């Protein structure tokens, strides 16, 4: 095995896997003789097919194949047609075309259809081996990048976009974990009566309903530019930033309330009653950054501070269908957001009473968005 092949197998692990497509009956034996040491050592694996149709079947059966080395002129499906098929159905496989015809028209036709390289018969096996190694390295780089992207998408489902972006900004550097003071609008949305729901129905039904609610709520938050910070039991905590953040937050919750109400008939049919949502919104300075226990290597990227605590307590104060906000939020709201007084309250942990307000609707909105709170 050459040094290049050794580096490829060490970097990404596993043998080099090649499919050779050619109708010459002696080719498998020639390849087996040339690569007998590599095959015996397990660093190379070869598959063979007589034409493009057989090659497609082998590719579908063996996802470990990285490189296709194909002749052009073959029965049933020729090398050019195989190129197009590989590009469409096996996009991370690279194809090297081998032909006795080295004229420029063949080379250009192959390259235009996605060939990674072009070799001329009779094969120079040293050049053949180097070409395979170079092609495999490119395939593994592409597949590794694709796996990283997929892992990133999965990671976002569990830890949120903020944590992923924070980690990316520090990968490969010596930047210590740090927090920063930022202005955010914090929103808590909770599903009312969910505890009693959990007691009356089996876990499978409860989980399905919870995910249905979360899908509706989160869609509205994301659509208005909000970021999901975390799920806390049957509640969603989210943050908004920017000069229009309070208005966007209010709009998101109003739309979520409207979306939930559209689900009412189906939910009542399934569980016998309709759990509404309640929300609390506050805005101001928070500390943003990683929070957790480094001793177990577990950190969450979140925001903390009095603004967060206040938003959570507003949500607990809100009744079914209500969206309770502070004076700070009301002062920042667009005039089109209609609010009503929710009275003067002294929240737990506060020494001074606070004037609170209920968000009713957006001026000019449809009647369904302007619904009043509903007791359940």
C-alpha positions as CSV (number, residue, x, y, z in Angstrom):
1,X,0.0,0.0,0.0
2,X,1.3,3.4,-0.9
3,X,1.8,6.2,1.6
4,X,-1.2,8.0,0.2
5,X,-3.4,5.0,0.7
6,X,-2.1,4.6,4.2
7,X,-3.0,8.2,5.1
8,X,-6.5,7.7,3.7
9,X,-7.2,4.6,5.7
10,X,-5.7,6.1,8.9
11,X,-7.7,9.3,8.5
12,X,-11.1,7.9,7.9
13,X,-10.7,4.2,8.8
14,X,-11.9,1.2,6.8
15,X,-10.6,-0.3,3.5
16,X,-10.7,1.4,0.1
17,X,-13.8,0.0,-1.7
18,X,-13.9,0.0,-5.5
19,X,-16.4,-1.2,-8.1
20,X,-14.9,-2.0,-11.5
21,X,-17.4,-2.1,-14.4
22,X,-16.0,-3.7,-17.6
23,X,-17.1,-6.5,-19.8
24,X,-13.5,-7.8,-20.3
25,X,-13.5,-11.3,-18.7
26,X,-9.8,-11.2,-17.7
27,X,-10.0,-7.9,-15.8
28,X,-11.0,-9.3,-12.4
29,X,-8.1,-11.7,-12.4
30,X,-5.6,-9.0,-13.4
31,X,-6.9,-6.7,-10.6
32,X,-6.7,-9.6,-8.1
33,X,-3.1,-10.3,-9.0
34,X,-2.0,-6.7,-9.0
35,X,-3.7,-5.9,-5.6
36,X,-3.3,-9.3,-4.0
37,X,-1.3,-7.9,-1.0
38,X,-3.8,-5.1,-0.4
39,X,-6.7,-7.5,-0.6
40,X,-5.1,-10.0,1.7
41,X,-4.3,-7.2,4.2
42,X,-7.8,-5.9,4.0
43,X,-6.9,-2.4,2.9
44,X,-8.7,-2.8,-0.5
45,X,-12.0,-4.4,-1.4
46,X,-13.0,-4.8,-5.1
47,X,-16.5,-5.5,-6.6
48,X,-17.0,-6.3,-10.3
49,X,-19.9,-5.8,-12.8
50,X,-20.1,-6.5,-16.5
51,X,-22.2,-3.5,-17.4
52,X,-23.9,-0.4,-16.1
53,X,-27.1,-2.2,-15.1
54,X,-25.2,-4.7,-12.9
55,X,-23.2,-1.9,-11.5
56,X,-26.3,0.0,-10.3
57,X,-27.5,-3.2,-8.6
58,X,-24.2,-3.6,-6.8
59,X,-24.1,0.1,-5.8
60,X,-27.6,-0.2,-4.3
61,X,-26.6,-3.3,-2.4
62,X,-23.1,-2.1,-1.2
63,X,-23.2,1.4,0.2
64,X,-19.6,1.2,1.2
65,X,-18.4,1.5,-2.4
66,X,-16.5,4.8,-2.9
67,X,-15.1,4.7,-6.4
68,X,-16.6,3.3,-9.6
69,X,-14.0,2.5,-12.4
70,X,-16.0,2.1,-15.6
71,X,-15.4,1.3,-19.2
72,X,-17.4,3.4,-21.8
73,X,-18.5,0.8,-24.3
74,X,-20.5,-2.0,-22.6
75,X,-23.8,-3.8,-23.3
76,X,-27.2,-2.8,-21.8
77,X,-26.0,0.4,-20.0
78,X,-22.7,2.0,-21.2
79,X,-20.3,4.1,-19.1
80,X,-21.8,7.4,-20.0
81,X,-25.3,6.4,-18.9
82,X,-23.8,4.9,-15.7
83,X,-22.2,8.3,-15.0
84,X,-25.5,10.0,-15.1
85,X,-27.2,7.4,-12.9
86,X,-24.4,7.7,-10.3
87,X,-24.7,11.4,-10.3
88,X,-28.4,11.2,-9.6
89,X,-28.7,8.3,-7.2
90,X,-25.2,7.9,-5.7
91,X,-23.9,11.5,-5.4
92,X,-21.1,10.7,-2.9
93,X,-19.6,8.0,-5.2
94,X,-16.9,9.2,-7.7
95,X,-16.6,7.6,-11.1
96,X,-13.3,7.2,-13.1
97,X,-13.8,6.4,-16.7
98,X,-11.4,4.0,-18.5
99,X,-11.4,3.7,-22.3
100,X,-9.1,2.7,-25.2
101,X,-10.3,5.8,-26.9
102,X,-8.4,8.9,-25.6
103,X,-9.8,11.4,-28.0
104,X,-10.8,14.8,-26.5
105,X,-14.5,14.3,-27.4
106,X,-14.7,11.2,-25.1
107,X,-12.9,13.0,-22.3
108,X,-15.0,16.1,-22.5
109,X,-18.2,14.0,-22.7
110,X,-17.2,12.0,-19.6
111,X,-16.2,15.1,-17.6
112,X,-19.4,16.9,-18.5
113,X,-21.4,14.0,-17.1
114,X,-19.5,14.1,-13.8
115,X,-16.5,11.8,-14.2
116,X,-13.9,12.5,-11.6
117,X,-10.9,11.3,-13.8
118,X,-10.2,9.6,-17.1
119,X,-7.7,6.7,-17.7
120,X,-6.6,5.1,-21.0
121,X,-6.3,1.5,-21.8
122,X,-4.1,-0.5,-21.5
123,X,-4.0,0.4,-17.9
124,X,-0.8,1.6,-16.2
125,X,-1.5,0.0,-12.8
126,X,0.7,2.3,-10.9
127,X,-1.2,5.3,-12.2
128,X,-4.5,3.3,-11.7
129,X,-3.6,2.8,-8.0
130,X,-2.7,6.4,-7.5
131,X,-5.9,7.6,-9.2
132,X,-8.0,5.3,-6.9
133,X,-6.3,6.6,-3.8
134,X,-6.7,10.3,-4.8
135,X,-10.3,9.7,-5.7
136,X,-11.1,7.9,-2.4
137,X,-9.6,10.7,-0.4
138,X,-11.9,13.1,-2.1
139,X,-14.9,10.8,-1.5
140,X,-14.1,10.4,2.1
141,X,-13.7,14.2,2.6
142,X,-17.1,14.8,1.0
143,X,-18.8,12.0,3.1
144,X,-17.2,13.2,6.3
145,X,-18.4,16.8,5.6
146,X,-21.9,15.4,4.9
147,X,-21.9,13.4,8.1
148,X,-20.8,16.5,10.0
149,X,-23.7,18.5,8.5
150,X,-26.1,15.8,9.5
151,X,-24.7,15.6,13.0
152,X,-25.1,19.4,13.2
153,X,-28.8,19.2,12.2
154,X,-29.4,16.4,14.8
155,X,-27.5,18.4,17.4
156,X,-29.7,21.5,16.7
157,X,-32.8,19.4,17.6
158,X,-31.5,18.7,21.0
159,X,-29.4,21.7,22.1
160,X,-30.7,24.6,20.0
161,X,-29.1,26.9,17.4
162,X,-27.5,29.2,19.9
163,X,-25.4,26.4,21.4
164,X,-24.3,25.1,18.0
165,X,-23.3,28.5,16.8
166,X,-21.5,29.2,20.1
167,X,-19.5,25.9,19.8
168,X,-18.6,26.5,16.1
169,X,-17.2,30.0,17.0
170,X,-14.8,28.4,19.4
171,X,-13.8,25.2,17.6
172,X,-10.1,25.0,17.0
173,X,-9.4,28.1,19.2
174,X,-8.3,28.7,22.7
175,X,-11.2,31.1,23.5
176,X,-12.4,30.4,27.0
177,X,-16.0,29.9,27.8
178,X,-17.5,33.3,28.5
179,X,-20.8,35.0,29.1
180,X,-22.0,38.4,27.8
181,X,-24.7,40.9,28.8
182,X,-27.3,41.3,26.0
183,X,-30.8,42.8,25.6
184,X,-33.4,40.1,24.9
185,X,-37.1,39.7,25.0
186,X,-37.9,36.5,26.9
187,X,-41.1,34.5,26.3
188,X,-42.6,31.6,28.3
189,X,-45.5,29.7,26.7
190,X,-47.2,27.0,28.8
191,X,-49.9,24.4,28.1
192,X,-52.6,24.9,30.7
193,X,-54.0,21.9,32.7
194,X,-51.3,19.7,31.4
195,X,-50.7,18.0,34.8
196,X,-54.3,16.8,35.0
197,X,-54.0,15.7,31.4
198,X,-51.0,13.6,32.2
199,X,-52.8,11.9,35.1
200,X,-55.9,11.0,33.0
201,X,-54.2,9.6,29.8
202,X,-51.6,7.1,28.9
203,X,-48.1,8.5,28.3
204,X,-48.2,7.8,24.5
205,X,-51.3,10.0,24.1
206,X,-49.8,12.7,26.3
207,X,-46.5,12.7,24.4
208,X,-48.3,12.9,21.0
209,X,-50.4,15.8,22.2
210,X,-47.4,17.6,23.7
211,X,-45.5,17.3,20.4
212,X,-48.5,18.6,18.5
213,X,-48.7,21.7,20.7
214,X,-44.9,22.2,20.5
215,X,-45.0,22.0,16.7
216,X,-47.6,24.7,16.5
217,X,-46.0,27.0,19.1
218,X,-42.5,26.6,17.8
219,X,-43.5,27.2,14.2
220,X,-45.0,30.6,15.1
221,X,-42.0,31.6,17.2
222,X,-39.5,30.7,14.5
223,X,-41.6,32.4,11.8
224,X,-41.3,35.7,13.8
225,X,-37.5,35.4,14.2
226,X,-37.5,33.9,17.7
227,X,-35.0,31.3,19.0
228,X,-36.0,28.3,21.1
229,X,-34.0,28.4,24.3
230,X,-35.3,25.2,25.9
231,X,-38.3,23.0,26.6
232,X,-39.2,22.8,30.3
233,X,-41.8,20.1,30.8
234,X,-44.9,21.4,29.0
235,X,-43.5,24.9,28.6
236,X,-41.4,26.5,25.8
237,X,-38.9,29.2,26.6
238,X,-37.8,31.4,23.7
239,X,-35.9,34.6,23.1
240,X,-36.2,37.5,20.6
241,X,-33.6,40.2,19.9
242,X,-33.5,43.5,18.0
243,X,-35.5,46.7,18.3
244,X,-38.7,45.0,17.2
245,X,-38.3,42.0,19.5
246,X,-41.3,42.7,21.9
247,X,-43.6,43.1,19.0
248,X,-42.3,40.0,17.2
249,X,-42.7,38.1,20.5
250,X,-46.3,39.2,21.0
251,X,-47.1,38.4,17.4
252,X,-45.6,34.9,17.8
253,X,-47.7,34.1,20.8
254,X,-50.9,35.5,19.3
255,X,-50.3,33.4,16.2
256,X,-49.6,30.4,18.4
257,X,-52.8,30.9,20.3
258,X,-54.7,31.1,17.1
259,X,-53.0,27.9,15.7
260,X,-53.8,26.1,19.0
261,X,-57.4,27.1,18.8
262,X,-57.7,25.7,15.2
263,X,-56.7,22.3,16.8
264,X,-59.5,22.5,19.3
265,X,-62.0,20.1,17.6
266,X,-59.5,17.4,17.0
267,X,-58.0,17.6,20.5
268,X,-61.4,17.6,22.2
269,X,-62.4,14.5,20.2
270,X,-59.2,12.7,21.3
271,X,-59.0,13.6,25.0
272,X,-62.4,15.0,25.9
273,X,-61.3,18.6,26.7
274,X,-59.2,21.4,25.3
275,X,-56.0,22.6,27.0
276,X,-55.3,26.3,26.2
277,X,-52.0,28.1,26.4
278,X,-50.8,30.9,28.6
279,X,-47.8,33.2,28.1
280,X,-45.6,35.7,29.9
281,X,-43.3,38.2,28.2
282,X,-40.6,40.5,29.7
283,X,-37.7,42.4,28.1
284,X,-34.3,43.7,29.3
285,X,-30.7,42.8,30.0
286,X,-29.8,39.2,30.5
287,X,-26.6,37.2,30.7
288,X,-26.2,34.9,27.7
289,X,-23.7,32.1,27.5
290,X,-22.9,28.5,28.5
291,X,-24.3,27.4,31.9
292,X,-23.7,24.0,33.5
293,X,-21.2,21.7,35.1
294,X,-17.9,21.3,33.4
295,X,-16.9,18.4,35.6
296,X,-19.3,16.2,33.7
297,X,-18.8,18.1,30.4
298,X,-22.4,19.2,30.2
299,X,-23.2,22.8,29.4
300,X,-26.4,24.5,28.1
301,X,-26.3,27.7,26.1
302,X,-29.0,29.9,27.6
303,X,-29.9,33.3,29.1
304,X,-30.3,33.9,32.8
305,X,-31.2,36.9,35.0
306,X,-34.2,38.7,36.5
307,X,-35.8,39.2,33.1
308,X,-36.0,35.4,32.6
309,X,-37.4,34.9,36.1
310,X,-40.0,37.6,35.7
311,X,-41.2,36.2,32.3
312,X,-41.6,32.8,33.9
313,X,-43.7,34.3,36.8
314,X,-45.8,36.3,34.4
315,X,-46.7,33.1,32.6
316,X,-47.7,31.4,35.9
317,X,-49.9,34.4,36.6
318,X,-51.6,34.3,33.2
319,X,-54.8,32.5,32.8
320,X,-55.8,30.2,29.9
321,X,-55.5,32.1,26.7
322,X,-53.8,35.1,28.3
323,X,-50.6,36.8,27.3
324,X,-49.3,38.9,30.2
325,X,-46.5,41.5,29.7
326,X,-44.7,44.1,31.8
327,X,-44.6,47.8,31.4
328,X,-41.2,47.5,29.8
329,X,-42.7,45.3,27.0
330,X,-45.7,47.5,26.6
331,X,-43.6,50.6,26.1
332,X,-41.6,48.9,23.3
333,X,-44.6,47.4,21.5
334,X,-45.7,48.7,18.1
335,X,-48.9,50.8,18.5
336,X,-50.8,48.2,16.4
337,X,-50.5,45.7,19.3
338,X,-53.6,46.3,21.5
339,X,-53.3,45.7,25.2
340,X,-55.5,46.0,28.3
341,X,-54.6,46.5,31.9
342,X,-54.0,43.3,33.9
343,X,-53.8,45.2,37.2
344,X,-51.1,45.8,39.7
345,X,-49.3,42.7,41.0
346,X,-46.4,42.0,43.3
347,X,-44.6,39.0,41.8
348,X,-42.7,36.5,43.9
349,X,-39.2,37.7,44.6
350,X,-40.1,41.3,43.9
351,X,-40.4,44.0,46.6
352,X,-42.3,46.5,44.5
353,X,-45.7,46.0,42.8
354,X,-45.7,46.0,39.0
355,X,-48.2,47.3,36.4
356,X,-49.0,44.4,34.1
357,X,-50.9,44.2,30.8
358,X,-52.6,41.6,28.7
359,X,-52.0,41.5,24.9
360,X,-55.3,41.2,23.2
361,X,-54.7,41.4,19.4
362,X,-53.1,43.2,16.6
363,X,-55.0,46.1,15.2
364,X,-56.7,45.1,11.9
365,X,-56.0,41.3,12.6
366,X,-58.6,38.7,11.7
367,X,-61.3,38.1,14.3
368,X,-59.9,34.6,15.1
369,X,-56.7,36.2,16.4
370,X,-58.7,38.7,18.5
371,X,-60.2,36.0,20.7
372,X,-60.6,36.7,24.4
373,X,-59.1,34.3,27.0
374,X,-61.1,31.2,27.5
375,X,-61.4,29.3,30.8
376,X,-61.2,25.6,30.6
